[in-house]
Amino acid sequence: QVRVVESGGGSVQAGGSLRLSCAAFQMPSSFNCLGWFRLAPGKQREGVAAIDTYGSTRYADSVKGRFTISKDNAKNTLYLEMNSLKPEDTAMYYCAAGNHYSSCPLSEPTYGYWGQGTQVTASS
């Protein structure tokens, strides 16, 4: 069965950096979208970044210019480089896989397979 496993979360001071990783297992070759979502207490899950087969990326306005999504196909691994972290970035971060006929959206229904999450905490 498809599995995705996140790692790399932790605690950092505001302005610091973290790099999240997501290992994918038995992902269908037809899945063309990989994404990162986050969930903070009292808030709805929101899309952070997405990348498609062609390398096209999409970012939430709140993280644009600070976060970078990338992937290593040989290692079946997805990454999220997070720089200039802010306290409002504190959340559980999830990686997800799915497919879409066009550019990959930051839309939860697109993604059918989810990891268990990794906690990111940025303190002022």
Backbone as a printed PyTorch tensor [residue, N CA C, xyz], in Angstrom:
tensor([[[  0.8370,  -1.1830,   0.0000],
         [  0.0000,   0.0000,   0.0000],
         [  0.8820,   1.2460,   0.0000]],

        [[  0.3070,   2.3380,  -0.4910],
         [  1.0240,   3.5970,  -0.5050],
         [  1.2320,   4.0870,   0.9260]],

        [[  2.4520,   4.5040,   1.2350],
         [  2.7700,   5.1170,   2.5130],
         [  3.6480,   6.3340,   2.2860]],

        [[  3.4470,   7.3650,   3.0890],
         [  4.3170,   8.5280,   3.0910],
         [  4.6940,   8.8130,   4.5390]],

        [[  5.9830,   9.0750,   4.7790],
         [  6.4920,   9.2410,   6.1300],
         [  7.3190,  10.5160,   6.2060]],

        [[  6.8720,  11.4690,   7.0380],
         [  7.5690,  12.7390,   7.1930],
         [  8.6170,  12.6710,   8.2880]],

        [[  9.6290,  13.5330,   8.1680],
         [ 10.6390,  13.6790,   9.1950],
         [ 11.2810,  15.0540,   9.0560]],

        [[ 12.0560,  15.4590,  10.0500],
         [ 12.8020,  16.7020,   9.9840],
         [ 12.2290,  17.8470,  10.7830]],

        [[ 11.0790,  17.6540,  11.4030],
         [ 10.5040,  18.7090,  12.2200],
         [ 11.3090,  18.9340,  13.4830]],

        [[ 11.0170,  20.0390,  14.1550],
         [ 11.7150,  20.3650,  15.3790],
         [ 11.3760,  21.7600,  15.8420]],

        [[ 12.1430,  22.2470,  16.8040],
         [ 11.9550,  23.5880,  17.3470],
         [ 13.1030,  24.4850,  16.9430]],

        [[ 12.7710,  25.7220,  16.5740],
         [ 13.7750,  26.6720,  16.1260],
         [ 13.3230,  28.0780,  16.4940]],

        [[ 14.2700,  28.9780,  16.6970],
         [ 13.9240,  30.3720,  16.9370],
         [ 13.4290,  31.0310,  15.6600]],

        [[ 12.5970,  32.0390,  15.8170],
         [ 12.1360,  32.8070,  14.6650],
         [ 13.3330,  33.2940,  13.8620]],

        [[ 13.2260,  33.1510,  12.5440],
         [ 14.3260,  33.5030,  11.6680],
         [ 15.2020,  32.3270,  11.2940]],

        [[ 15.0190,  31.2140,  11.9670],
         [ 15.7960,  30.0240,  11.6990],
         [ 15.2500,  29.2180,  10.5380]],

        [[ 15.8750,  28.0630,  10.2970],
         [ 15.5220,  27.2250,   9.1550],
         [ 15.3690,  25.7680,   9.5550]],

        [[ 14.5530,  25.0620,   8.7980],
         [ 14.3830,  23.6290,   8.9330],
         [ 14.1700,  23.0410,   7.5510]],

        [[ 14.5130,  21.7720,   7.3900],
         [ 14.2650,  21.0630,   6.1440],
         [ 13.4870,  19.7970,   6.4470]],

        [[ 12.2870,  19.7170,   5.9180],
         [ 11.4430,  18.5590,   6.1070],
         [ 11.6390,  17.5730,   4.9550]],

        [[ 11.5300,  16.2880,   5.2720],
         [ 11.6320,  15.2440,   4.2660],
         [ 10.4040,  14.3540,   4.3340]],

        [[ 10.0390,  13.7860,   3.2080],
         [  8.9150,  12.8710,   3.1310],
         [  9.2840,  11.7220,   2.2130]],

        [[  9.3830,  10.5360,   2.7690],
         [  9.6850,   9.3470,   1.9900],
         [  8.3910,   8.7000,   1.5250]],

        [[  8.3260,   8.3850,   0.2400],
         [  7.1350,   7.7840,  -0.3490],
         [  7.4030,   6.3310,  -0.7110]],

        [[  6.4390,   5.4710,  -0.4180],
         [  6.5530,   4.0450,  -0.6880],
         [  5.3840,   3.5750,  -1.5460]],

        [[  5.6930,   2.8690,  -2.6170],
         [  4.7000,   2.2770,  -3.5090],
         [  3.6980,   3.2940,  -4.0350]],

        [[  4.1610,   4.4850,  -4.3250],
         [  3.2780,   5.4970,  -4.8800],
         [  2.9860,   5.1740,  -6.3410]],

        [[  1.7210,   5.1850,  -6.7560],
         [  1.3900,   4.9160,  -8.1590],
         [  2.1100,   5.8800,  -9.0940]],

        [[  2.5830,   5.3570, -10.2120],
         [  3.3100,   6.1890, -11.1600],
         [  2.4330,   7.2720, -11.7660]],

        [[  1.1260,   7.0680, -11.7380],
         [  0.1990,   8.0440, -12.2960],
         [  0.0250,   9.2780, -11.4090]],

        [[  0.4720,   9.2050, -10.1710],
         [  0.3600,  10.3520,  -9.2620],
         [  1.3710,  11.4010,  -9.6730]],

        [[  0.8930,  12.5610, -10.0430],
         [  1.7620,  13.6240, -10.5500],
         [  1.9060,  14.8090,  -9.6080]],

        [[  1.2270,  14.7720,  -8.4820],
         [  1.2560,  15.8820,  -7.5470],
         [  1.7720,  15.4470,  -6.1790]],

        [[  2.6940,  16.2270,  -5.6460],
         [  3.1790,  16.0500,  -4.2890],
         [  3.0490,  17.3960,  -3.5790]],

        [[  2.6160,  17.3570,  -2.3310],
         [  2.4000,  18.6150,  -1.6430],
         [  2.6560,  18.5510,  -0.1530]],

        [[  2.7630,  19.7350,   0.4360],
         [  2.8920,  19.8890,   1.8750],
         [  1.7120,  20.6920,   2.3940]],

        [[  1.1270,  20.2300,   3.4790],
         [  0.0410,  20.9050,   4.1520],
         [  0.4090,  21.0670,   5.6180]],

        [[ -0.2730,  21.9790,   6.2940],
         [ -0.0150,  22.1510,   7.7150],
         [ -1.3070,  22.3940,   8.4790]],

        [[ -1.2830,  22.0010,   9.7450],
         [ -2.4420,  22.1370,  10.6040],
         [ -1.9950,  22.6960,  11.9450]],

        [[ -2.5020,  23.8620,  12.2840],
         [ -2.2180,  24.5020,  13.5650],
         [ -3.4480,  24.4090,  14.4610]],

        [[ -3.2660,  24.4180,  15.7750],
         [ -4.4110,  24.3470,  16.6880],
         [ -5.4250,  25.4500,  16.4170]],

        [[ -6.6980,  25.0710,  16.3330],
         [ -7.7550,  26.0410,  16.1130],
         [ -7.9110,  26.5040,  14.6860]],

        [[ -7.1350,  25.9600,  13.7620],
         [ -7.2100,  26.3630,  12.3660],
         [ -7.4830,  25.1610,  11.4680]],

        [[ -7.9570,  25.4390,  10.2600],
         [ -8.1520,  24.3960,   9.2710],
         [ -6.8270,  24.0440,   8.6100]],

        [[ -6.7550,  22.8420,   8.0940],
         [ -5.5690,  22.4410,   7.3590],
         [ -5.4320,  23.3120,   6.1190]],

        [[ -4.2290,  23.8010,   5.8530],
         [ -4.0000,  24.6470,   4.6970],
         [ -2.8620,  24.1100,   3.8480]],

        [[ -2.9800,  24.3110,   2.5500],
         [ -1.9250,  23.9250,   1.6330],
         [ -0.7680,  24.8970,   1.7160]],

        [[  0.4410,  24.3770,   1.7610],
         [  1.6470,  25.1870,   1.8740],
         [  2.3860,  25.2830,   0.5500]],

        [[  2.6140,  24.1360,  -0.0850],
         [  3.3620,  24.0990,  -1.3390],
         [  3.0480,  22.8180,  -2.0840]],

        [[  3.1760,  22.8580,  -3.4150],
         [  2.9390,  21.6830,  -4.2450],
         [  3.8960,  21.6910,  -5.4220]],

        [[  4.1920,  20.5010,  -5.9420],
         [  5.0750,  20.3620,  -7.0930],
         [  4.5470,  19.2500,  -7.9860]],

        [[  4.6590,  19.4270,  -9.3210],
         [  4.1810,  18.4210, -10.2530],
         [  5.3420,  17.7260, -10.9580]],

        [[  4.9930,  16.8380, -11.8910],
         [  5.9890,  16.0420, -12.6030],
         [  6.9870,  16.9020, -13.3580]],

        [[  6.5330,  18.0510, -13.8380],
         [  7.3730,  18.9200, -14.6430],
         [  8.1860,  19.9080, -13.8150]],

        [[  8.0340,  19.8540, -12.5010],
         [  8.7700,  20.7480, -11.6380],
         [  8.0800,  22.0640, -11.3610]],

        [[  6.8730,  22.2420, -11.8860],
         [  6.1270,  23.4610, -11.6020],
         [  5.6890,  23.4650, -10.1490]],

        [[  5.8200,  24.6030,  -9.5080],
         [  5.5210,  24.7050,  -8.0830],
         [  4.4420,  25.7390,  -7.8110]],

        [[  3.8130,  25.5960,  -6.6700],
         [  2.7980,  26.5280,  -6.2120],
         [  2.9810,  26.7010,  -4.7160]],

        [[  2.8580,  27.9330,  -4.2400],
         [  3.0590,  28.2320,  -2.8270],
         [  1.9220,  29.0740,  -2.2820]],

        [[  1.6190,  28.8500,  -1.0170],
         [  0.7070,  29.7380,  -0.3250],
         [  1.3590,  31.1050,  -0.1850]],

        [[  0.5520,  32.1570,  -0.2610],
         [  1.0920,  33.5090,  -0.1580],
         [  1.8700,  33.7180,   1.1400]],

        [[  1.4540,  33.0470,   2.1930],
         [  2.0660,  33.2360,   3.4980],
         [  3.4920,  32.7110,   3.5840]],

        [[  3.8800,  31.8180,   2.6630],
         [  5.2230,  31.2350,   2.7140],
         [  6.0540,  31.5480,   1.4840]],

        [[  5.4620,  32.1850,   0.4910],
         [  6.1590,  32.4800,  -0.7560],
         [  7.4070,  33.3200,  -0.4910]],

        [[  8.5210,  32.8860,  -1.0630],
         [  9.7800,  33.5740,  -0.8720],
         [ 10.5840,  33.0660,   0.2990]],

        [[  9.9620,  32.2760,   1.1640],
         [ 10.6460,  31.7300,   2.3360],
         [ 10.8040,  30.2170,   2.2810]],

        [[  9.8240,  29.5320,   1.6970],
         [  9.8350,  28.0720,   1.6160],
         [ 10.1190,  27.6290,   0.1870]],

        [[ 10.7690,  26.4740,   0.0440],
         [ 11.0360,  25.8910,  -1.2580],
         [ 10.6970,  24.4060,  -1.2400]],

        [[  9.8490,  23.9790,  -2.1720],
         [  9.5100,  22.5720,  -2.2980],
         [ 10.3570,  21.9590,  -3.4110]],

        [[ 10.8340,  20.7430,  -3.1890],
         [ 11.6280,  20.0440,  -4.1840],
         [ 11.4660,  18.5460,  -3.9890]],

        [[ 11.9610,  17.7680,  -4.9490],
         [ 11.8760,  16.3210,  -4.8390],
         [ 13.0810,  15.6600,  -5.4670]],

        [[ 13.3810,  14.4630,  -4.9860],
         [ 14.4490,  13.6350,  -5.5250],
         [ 13.7980,  12.3350,  -5.9650]],

        [[ 13.5730,  12.1940,  -7.2600],
         [ 12.8740,  11.0220,  -7.7710],
         [ 13.6360,   9.7200,  -7.5030]],

        [[ 14.9580,   9.7650,  -7.5840],
         [ 15.7660,   8.5700,  -7.3600],
         [ 15.6110,   8.0420,  -5.9390]],

        [[ 15.4050,   8.9480,  -4.9890],
         [ 15.2550,   8.5640,  -3.5880],
         [ 13.8000,   8.4950,  -3.1500]],

        [[ 12.8890,   8.7750,  -4.0750],
         [ 11.4570,   8.7910,  -3.7550],
         [ 11.1760,   9.6640,  -2.5370]],

        [[ 11.7720,  10.8400,  -2.5340],
         [ 11.6910,  11.7110,  -1.3730],
         [ 11.2820,  13.1240,  -1.7690]],

        [[ 10.3990,  13.6980,  -0.9980],
         [  9.9350,  15.0700,  -1.1490],
         [ 10.5410,  15.9130,  -0.0330]],

        [[ 10.8860,  17.1650,  -0.3410],
         [ 11.4990,  18.0510,   0.6390],
         [ 10.7390,  19.3680,   0.7400]],

        [[ 10.8420,  19.9810,   1.8960],
         [ 10.3720,  21.3410,   2.0900],
         [ 11.4390,  22.0920,   2.8760]],

        [[ 12.1130,  23.0190,   2.2030],
         [ 13.1070,  23.8650,   2.8480],
         [ 12.4040,  25.1040,   3.3780]],

        [[ 12.5140,  25.3300,   4.6660],
         [ 11.8240,  26.4300,   5.3140],
         [ 12.8540,  27.3870,   5.8980]],

        [[ 12.8540,  28.6100,   5.4130],
         [ 13.7620,  29.6440,   5.8860],
         [ 12.9710,  30.7960,   6.4910]],

        [[ 13.6560,  31.6070,   7.2810],
         [ 13.0360,  32.7700,   7.9170],
         [ 11.7340,  32.3910,   8.6050]],

        [[ 11.7810,  31.3440,   9.3920],
         [ 10.5820,  30.8450,  10.0480],
         [  9.9960,  31.8740,  11.0050]],

        [[  8.6750,  31.9150,  11.0380],
         [  7.9330,  32.8240,  11.8960],
         [  7.1060,  32.0210,  12.8920]],

        [[  6.7520,  32.6170,  14.0280],
         [  5.9150,  31.9040,  14.9980],
         [  4.6220,  31.3710,  14.3770]],

        [[  4.0430,  32.0930,  13.4230],
         [  2.8110,  31.6610,  12.7950],
         [  2.9960,  30.4540,  11.8760]],

        [[  4.2460,  30.0420,  11.6290],
         [  4.5110,  28.8250,  10.8760],
         [  4.3890,  27.5780,  11.7460]],

        [[  4.2670,  27.7610,  13.0430],
         [  4.1610,  26.6360,  13.9650],
         [  2.9250,  25.8050,  13.6490]],

        [[  3.1250,  24.5220,  13.3850],
         [  2.0290,  23.6380,  13.0040],
         [  2.5610,  22.2220,  12.8340]],

        [[  1.6340,  21.2870,  12.6800],
         [  1.9850,  19.9490,  12.2400],
         [  1.9990,  19.9690,  10.7150]],

        [[  3.0860,  19.5180,  10.1310],
         [  3.2350,  19.5240,   8.6840],
         [  3.0630,  18.1250,   8.1240]],

        [[  2.2770,  18.0170,   7.0570],
         [  1.9670,  16.7460,   6.4230],
         [  2.3780,  16.7670,   4.9560]],

        [[  2.9190,  15.6660,   4.4760],
         [  3.1230,  15.5220,   3.0490],
         [  2.0030,  14.6700,   2.4750]],

        [[  1.7190,  14.8670,   1.1920],
         [  0.6030,  14.1840,   0.5640],
         [  0.8860,  13.9520,  -0.9210]],

        [[  0.2270,  12.9380,  -1.4830],
         [  0.3870,  12.5950,  -2.8870],
         [ -0.9730,  12.4170,  -3.5390]],

        [[ -1.0640,  12.7950,  -4.8090],
         [ -2.3010,  12.6470,  -5.5540],
         [ -2.0730,  12.9530,  -7.0200]],

        [[ -3.1440,  13.2210,  -7.7430],
         [ -3.0020,  13.6010,  -9.1430],
         [ -4.0420,  14.6270,  -9.5460]],

        [[ -3.7290,  15.3430, -10.6080],
         [ -4.5900,  16.3850, -11.1330],
         [ -4.2930,  16.5310, -12.6160]],

        [[ -5.3100,  16.9110, -13.3960],
         [ -5.1260,  16.9690, -14.8460],
         [ -4.2910,  18.1560, -15.3090]],

        [[ -4.1560,  19.1500, -14.4580],
         [ -3.3600,  20.3250, -14.7910],
         [ -2.4000,  20.6100, -13.6420]],

        [[ -2.0000,  21.8560, -13.4700],
         [ -1.0670,  22.2050, -12.4100],
         [ -1.6110,  21.7940, -11.0480]],

        [[ -0.7340,  21.3510, -10.1890],
         [ -1.1450,  20.8120,  -8.8980],
         [ -1.6020,  21.9230,  -7.9690]],

        [[ -2.8010,  21.7940,  -7.4470],
         [ -3.3460,  22.8370,  -6.5810],
         [ -2.9910,  22.6310,  -5.1230]],

        [[ -3.2460,  23.6520,  -4.3280],
         [ -3.1250,  23.5420,  -2.8800],
         [ -4.5050,  23.2120,  -2.3300]],

        [[ -5.0670,  22.1340,  -2.8560],
         [ -6.4280,  21.7350,  -2.5480],
         [ -6.4210,  20.3300,  -1.9740]],

        [[ -6.9410,  20.1780,  -0.7830],
         [ -6.8860,  18.9000,  -0.0750],
         [ -7.5080,  17.7280,  -0.8350]],

        [[ -8.6620,  17.8930,  -1.5260],
         [ -9.2640,  16.7540,  -2.2260],
         [ -8.3840,  16.1360,  -3.2990]],

        [[ -7.4250,  16.8700,  -3.8210],
         [ -6.5340,  16.3580,  -4.8570],
         [ -5.6330,  15.2480,  -4.3290]],

        [[ -5.3480,  15.2870,  -3.0500],
         [ -4.3460,  14.4170,  -2.4550],
         [ -4.9950,  13.2910,  -1.6570]],

        [[ -4.7850,  12.0660,  -2.0970],
         [ -5.4420,  10.9260,  -1.4820],
         [ -4.6240,  10.1710,  -0.4580]],

        [[ -3.3230,  10.4230,  -0.4190],
         [ -2.4490,   9.7050,   0.4950],
         [ -1.6680,  10.6930,   1.3440]],

        [[ -1.7150,  10.4740,   2.6500],
         [ -1.1700,  11.4170,   3.6180],
         [ -0.2270,  10.7510,   4.6090]],

        [[  0.7800,  11.5000,   5.0390],
         [  1.6590,  11.0400,   6.0980],
         [  1.0800,  11.3320,   7.4630]],

        [[  1.8050,  10.9290,   8.4950],
         [  1.3510,  11.1120,   9.8650],
         [  1.6710,  12.4930,  10.4240]],

        [[  2.5560,  13.2200,   9.7790],
         [  2.8760,  14.5700,  10.1880],
         [  4.1600,  14.6700,  10.9920]],

        [[  4.7870,  15.8470,  10.9250],
         [  5.9590,  16.1530,  11.7280],
         [  5.7980,  17.5670,  12.2770]],

        [[  6.0710,  17.7470,  13.5580],
         [  5.8070,  19.0140,  14.2300],
         [  6.9130,  20.0240,  13.9710]],

        [[  6.5080,  21.2570,  13.6370],
         [  7.4220,  22.3760,  13.4730],
         [  7.0100,  23.4690,  14.4460]],

        [[  7.9540,  23.9380,  15.2460],
         [  7.6960,  24.9950,  16.2040],
         [  8.7280,  26.1010,  16.0330]],

        [[  8.2530,  27.3140,  15.7870],
         [  9.1150,  28.4820,  15.6620],
         [  8.7570,  29.4660,  16.7680]],

        [[  9.7160,  29.7800,  17.6150],
         [  9.4920,  30.6420,  18.7720],
         [ 10.1490,  31.9970,  18.5640]],

        [[  9.4780,  33.0440,  19.0230],
         [ 10.0110,  34.3920,  18.9180],
         [ 11.0260,  34.6610,  20.0070]]])
